[in-house]
Amino acid sequence: MLADGVDFHDICAAFQKLVGDVQKIRKGQLAGRTFKKRRAAARNQKENRILFKEGTSLPERVVSATDRETEFRDEVVYTAYDLYNNVAEVHSKDGTPITYLWGYRGRFPVAMIENATRSEVLAAMGVDAGEADAWAGDMMPAPAMLQSLQLLRASLSEANVYTCEYEPLQGVIAITDPNGITTRHEY
């Protein structure tokens, strides 16, 4: 079930942005920097900073502050990465965990699971991190992975499970929401 004011297509756009950010990180375009971004909204200033893990080009957290708050607060905390340095788990500013499972040789997310940690997701799928990383390295998602993803919807009743299918050189061809409704895209 989507939160009020959240459009399903916004989630697709967020997936695509995440893929783009990960590709920039892999190319070293974001390596070793702390980014500051100021935004003026209705006379209020907001500053965002990306903090990287020590000695890596992997983000550790995104923090923000406004002109009304002098302390920086966590917006996103990156808690786990997979074998391919893809984001595997984040916690939003309200502490909600979001887990990502990757496929297509570690290039695209095949699932986003809100309100479940990576360890909860892997336990519900009956796999360990090594097996999930092996699935991520496959050219196409393995049938066992797809079957396990379907079981997640039932076994993690409090979680929202979104899945994506891709076609090489085309992009996203299908997205299935937590209710099991699949939206197909033709190009």
Phi, psi and chi 1 to 4 in degrees:
 res  aa     phi    psi   chi1   chi2   chi3   chi4
   1 MET       -  128.1 -176.9  177.3  -59.9      -
   2 LEU   -79.8  144.9  -67.1  174.2      -      -
   3 ALA   -68.3  156.6      -      -      -      -
   4 ASP   -56.2  134.0  -68.6  -21.4      -      -
   5 GLY    82.4    1.1      -      -      -      -
   6 VAL  -101.7  122.9  175.8      -      -      -
   7 ASP   -93.0  140.6 -177.1   50.0      -      -
   8 PHE   -59.4  -36.1 -171.0   66.6      -      -
   9 HIS   -70.5  -24.8  -66.7  -74.1      -      -
  10 ASP   -64.5  -35.7  -69.2  -19.3      -      -
  11 ILE   -65.8  -41.4  -67.5  169.9      -      -
  12 CYS   -61.3  -43.5  -62.5      -      -      -
  13 ALA   -63.9  -38.5      -      -      -      -
  14 ALA   -63.9  -39.5      -      -      -      -
  15 PHE   -58.8  -47.5 -101.9   23.3      -      -
  16 GLN   -64.0  -40.0  -68.7  -64.5  -19.7      -
  17 LYS   -64.0  -41.1 -178.0  176.7  179.9  -22.5
  18 LEU   -60.5  -43.3  175.5   66.1      -      -
  19 VAL   -61.5  -43.8  169.3      -      -      -
  20 GLY   -63.2  -42.0      -      -      -      -
  21 ASP   -64.1  -41.9  -71.3  -13.2      -      -
  22 VAL   -63.2  -40.1  167.7      -      -      -
  23 GLN   -65.1  -37.7  -70.9  171.7  -13.8      -
  24 LYS   -65.3  -40.9  -74.3  179.5 -175.4  175.9
  25 ILE   -62.4  -44.4  -70.3  167.6      -      -
  26 ARG   -61.0  -36.3  -76.6 -173.8 -179.4  149.9
  27 LYS   -79.7   -4.0  -68.5  177.5 -176.8  174.9
  28 GLY    80.8   10.7      -      -      -      -
  29 GLN   -70.6  -19.6  -66.8  172.0  -16.3      -
  30 LEU  -111.7    5.4  -57.2  179.3      -      -
  31 ALA   -64.6  136.1      -      -      -      -
  32 GLY    64.7   20.0      -      -      -      -
  33 ARG  -118.2  151.2  -61.7 -170.9 -144.5  160.4
  34 THR  -108.0  120.7  -61.6      -      -      -
  35 PHE   -95.6  139.0  -72.0   90.1      -      -
  36 LYS  -118.6  134.3  -63.6  178.9 -175.8  178.5
  37 LYS  -135.4  119.9 -180.0  179.1  177.9 -174.5
  38 ARG  -102.7  140.5  -71.9 -167.8  177.1  -89.7
  39 ARG  -137.0  129.1 -175.3 -177.2   68.0 -167.0
  40 ALA   -97.3  123.2      -      -      -      -
  41 ALA  -133.9  112.7      -      -      -      -
  42 ALA    52.0   51.3      -      -      -      -
  43 ARG    69.8    4.7  -63.0 -171.9  -38.9 -115.3
  44 ASN  -103.5  140.4  -66.6  -26.6      -      -
  45 GLN   -98.9  138.8  -68.6  -76.6  -31.3      -
  46 LYS  -130.3  135.1 -178.5  174.9 -177.5  178.7
  47 GLU  -121.7  126.9 -178.5  176.7  -21.7      -
  48 ASN  -109.0  143.5  -68.1  -35.5      -      -
  49 ARG  -133.5  138.4  -68.0 -177.2 -179.9 -178.7
  50 ILE  -102.2  121.7  -59.6  172.8      -      -
  51 LEU  -106.2  132.0  -53.9  175.7      -      -
  52 PHE  -101.1  152.7  -68.2   86.7      -      -
  53 LYS   -63.7  144.4  -69.7 -175.2  176.9 -157.0
  54 GLU   -56.4  125.7 -172.2   68.5   35.3      -
  55 GLY    75.1   11.4      -      -      -      -
  56 THR  -132.2  174.5   71.4      -      -      -
  57 SER  -105.7   20.3   60.1      -      -      -
  58 LEU   -97.2  127.9  -57.8  174.0      -      -
  59 PRO   -64.0  142.6  -16.4   26.0      -      -
  60 GLU  -103.6  -36.5 -177.9  175.2   32.5      -
  61 ARG  -165.0  158.8   61.0 -173.5   60.6 -125.8
  62 VAL  -117.0  126.2  175.8      -      -      -
  63 VAL  -120.1  157.9  -64.9      -      -      -
  64 SER  -144.7  157.6   69.5      -      -      -
  65 ALA  -146.3  154.7      -      -      -      -
  66 THR  -119.2  172.7   65.4      -      -      -
  67 ASP   -67.1  -15.9   57.1  -10.1      -      -
  68 ARG   -91.3  -18.1  -64.0  179.1 -172.5 -165.1
  69 GLU  -119.6  124.5  -59.4  171.5   -8.9      -
  70 THR   -86.4  -22.4   57.1      -      -      -
  71 GLU   -89.3  139.4  -57.0 -110.1  -18.2      -
  72 PHE   -78.1  140.0  -80.0   90.1      -      -
  73 ARG  -120.2  148.1  -62.2  176.3 -172.5 -109.2
  74 ASP   -67.7  130.6  -72.2  -25.2      -      -
  75 GLU   -97.7  -45.9  -67.2  -72.4  -34.3      -
  76 VAL  -141.9  136.2  178.0      -      -      -
  77 VAL  -120.2  122.5  177.6      -      -      -
  78 TYR   -88.1  113.8  -62.7   82.0      -      -
  79 THR  -104.8  -18.2   54.0      -      -      -
  80 ALA  -153.5  147.6      -      -      -      -
  81 TYR  -127.6  153.9  -71.1   88.6      -      -
  82 ASP   -91.5 -174.4   68.1    6.4      -      -
  83 LEU   -58.9  -27.3  179.4   67.2      -      -
  84 TYR   -95.2   12.9  -62.8   92.4      -      -
  85 ASN    63.0   26.1  -69.1  -29.9      -      -
  86 ASN   -84.7  149.0  -67.0  -42.8      -      -
  87 VAL   -63.6  123.4  175.2      -      -      -
  88 ALA  -105.9  -27.8      -      -      -      -
  89 GLU  -154.3  136.9 -178.4 -178.1  -24.2      -
  90 VAL  -132.6  160.5  -61.0      -      -      -
  91 HIS  -121.8  128.6  -72.5 -102.1      -      -
  92 SER   -76.5  176.7   62.4      -      -      -
  93 LYS   -63.8  -22.7   64.2 -178.8  165.4 -176.0
  94 ASP   -90.2    4.5   65.6   -1.4      -      -
  95 GLY    89.5    0.5      -      -      -      -
  96 THR   -70.2  124.5  -56.8      -      -      -
  97 PRO   -77.6  144.0   26.8  -31.2      -      -
  98 ILE  -131.7  124.6  -57.8  170.0      -      -
  99 THR  -108.8  139.6  -61.3      -      -      -
 100 TYR  -118.0  134.7  -63.4   94.0      -      -
 101 LEU  -114.2  136.5  -62.1  174.0      -      -
 102 TRP  -114.0  159.0  -66.0   76.4      -      -
 103 GLY  -152.1 -162.9      -      -      -      -
 104 TYR    53.8   53.2  -56.5   93.1      -      -
 105 ARG    59.3   36.4  -64.3 -152.4  172.3  150.9
 106 GLY    74.5   17.1      -      -      -      -
 107 ARG   -97.7  -30.6  -68.1 -170.2 -180.0  125.0
 108 PHE  -132.6  144.1  -58.9  107.1      -      -
 109 PRO   -73.4  135.3   22.7  -28.2      -      -
 110 VAL  -104.0  -15.0  -65.8      -      -      -
 111 ALA  -153.0  144.9      -      -      -      -
 112 MET  -126.5  122.0  178.2  178.9   80.0      -
 113 ILE  -118.3  110.6  -57.5   98.9      -      -
 114 GLU   -87.2  143.5  -64.5  175.8  -35.7      -
 115 ASN    71.7   32.1 -154.9   28.4      -      -
 116 ALA  -152.3  135.2      -      -      -      -
 117 THR   -76.9  165.2   64.4      -      -      -
 118 ARG   -59.3  -43.0 -179.4  170.1  165.9   84.0
 119 SER   -65.5  -37.4   58.4      -      -      -
 120 GLU   -65.2  -41.9  -68.6  170.4  -22.1      -
 121 VAL   -64.5  -48.7  168.6      -      -      -
 122 LEU   -63.7  -38.7  -64.1  178.1      -      -
 123 ALA   -64.3  -41.7      -      -      -      -
 124 ALA   -66.4  -30.3      -      -      -      -
 125 MET   -82.8  -14.6  -66.8  173.8   71.2      -
 126 GLY    75.7   30.5      -      -      -      -
 127 VAL  -130.6  165.5  -60.7      -      -      -
 128 ASP  -104.7  176.0   61.4   11.6      -      -
 129 ALA   -61.3  -35.4      -      -      -      -
 130 GLY   -62.6  -42.3      -      -      -      -
 131 GLU   -69.1  -39.4 -169.2  169.1   -7.4      -
 132 ALA   -62.7  -39.8      -      -      -      -
 133 ASP   -66.3  -36.4  -71.8  -16.6      -      -
 134 ALA   -64.6  -41.1      -      -      -      -
 135 TRP   -62.3  -38.7  -78.2  -15.4      -      -
 136 ALA   -62.4  -29.4      -      -      -      -
 137 GLY   -80.0  -10.4      -      -      -      -
 138 ASP   -69.5  148.3  -67.9  -19.5      -      -
 139 MET   -62.0  -44.0 -178.3   62.9  176.8      -
 140 MET  -124.3  149.0  -60.8  -65.9  -74.3      -
 141 PRO   -56.9  133.7  -25.2   33.9      -      -
 142 ALA   -67.8  146.5      -      -      -      -
 143 PRO   -55.0  -36.0  -25.6   33.3      -      -
 144 ALA   -64.1  -37.2      -      -      -      -
 145 MET   -67.0  -45.4 -180.0 -174.8 -164.2      -
 146 LEU   -61.9  -39.7  -63.1  174.6      -      -
 147 GLN   -65.9  -41.5 -171.4  175.0   24.7      -
 148 SER   -64.8  -36.6  -66.3      -      -      -
 149 LEU   -64.8  -37.9  -72.1  173.3      -      -
 150 GLN   -64.3  -37.4  -67.6  -56.8  -37.8      -
 151 LEU   -68.9  -26.0  -63.3  174.2      -      -
 152 LEU   -59.3  -37.3  -80.5 -179.6      -      -
 153 ARG   -59.5  -34.3  -72.6 -171.0  168.5   86.6
 154 ALA   -86.3  -39.7      -      -      -      -
 155 SER   -79.9  -24.7   59.6      -      -      -
 156 LEU  -113.8   75.8  -64.2  173.1      -      -
 157 SER   -64.0  -26.6   58.7      -      -      -
 158 GLU   -85.0   -9.4  -63.7  -63.9  -44.7      -
 159 ALA   -93.8  152.8      -      -      -      -
 160 ASN  -104.7  116.9  -66.2  -38.3      -      -
 161 VAL  -108.4  119.7  178.9      -      -      -
 162 TYR  -112.0  136.2  -61.8   86.9      -      -
 163 THR  -125.0  150.9   57.3      -      -      -
 164 CYS  -128.3  144.8  -74.7      -      -      -
 165 GLU  -119.8  142.9  -64.6  174.7   42.9      -
 166 TYR  -123.8  154.4  -63.3   85.3      -      -
 167 GLU  -119.9  126.4 -174.3   66.9   37.7      -
 168 PRO   -53.1  138.5  -25.0   33.6      -      -
 169 LEU    66.7    6.0  -57.7  176.0      -      -
 170 GLN  -118.0  -51.1  -77.5 -172.1  -23.7      -
 171 GLY   121.0 -152.3      -      -      -      -
 172 VAL   -67.8  126.7  177.0      -      -      -
 173 ILE  -111.9  -18.4   59.2  168.6      -      -
 174 ALA  -157.6  141.7      -      -      -      -
 175 ILE  -132.4  130.3  -60.8  171.6      -      -
 176 THR  -111.1  126.9  -56.5      -      -      -
 177 ASP   -87.1  176.6   68.9   12.7      -      -
 178 PRO   -60.7  -22.0  -25.3   34.1      -      -
 179 ASN   -84.1   -1.0  -62.5  -39.9      -      -
 180 GLY    85.8    9.4      -      -      -      -
 181 ILE   -87.8  124.9  -62.2  171.4      -      -
 182 THR  -101.3  129.0  -58.8      -      -      -
 183 THR  -106.2  121.9  -57.0      -      -      -
 184 ARG  -102.7  143.4  -61.9 -142.1  170.2  -95.8
 185 HIS  -118.2  134.2  -58.1  -83.7      -      -
 186 GLU  -115.3  138.6  -66.9 -176.5   13.9      -
 187 TYR  -115.9      -  -61.0   94.8      -      -
